[in-house]
């Protein structure tokens, strides 16, 4: 009897036994854009967010990033990496001016519009309008949210760490606002992301639909993890 599971395992074993090795010299000799795609794809699936900002003149900006990470829960901190300032970087310039910005998750129906925000629009053109998104504002918060996003996070700038090794900036912000459907909140406090139809991205431009496989129990040295939800 044919077993698909055993067949898949065999295919994986064949692939794994034929791994190619790229060393440091190979990376350095890659064409620039090829290397960028190669290295950016290594972390696998990431969550893209649209970063909303406003400058001191009230002009808004929207840019897609895939480097958002959780840094701690008390205080509630998140970070993102901004590329070197070799060209105009409206996002980091804006948040330096007023200290507020937003993370807006991208759902699978908004992928193309969200991706378009990575185009280099002039400073006087807002990506909100150019790419078909609507601004929404909260009282006493000086950065725009994306109305179409089902997970919106408002942050206040805490620190910018300049990375001498490559010229990037690590931007750290404290969460002061979260907006999400109340029904997506689980009993244990986690947001049930798979209910929100959010997109994932690998590399610079390969988008995916995320799907939960399982939830496992808290790991302990003397116990095997239990499946608590599928």
Buried (B, 14 or more C-beta within 10 A) or exposed (E): EEEEEEEEEEEEEEEEEEEEEEEEEEEEEBEEEEBEBBEBBEEEEBBBBBBBBBBEEEBBBBBBBBBBEEBEEEEBBBBBBBBEEEEEBBBBBBBBBBBBBBBBBBBBEBBEBBBBBBEEBEEEEBBBEBBBBEBBBBEEBBBBBBEBBBBBBBBBBBEBEEEEEEEBBBBBBBBBBEBBEEEBBEEEEEBBBEBBBBBBBBBEEEBBEBEEEEBEEEEEEEEEEEEEEE
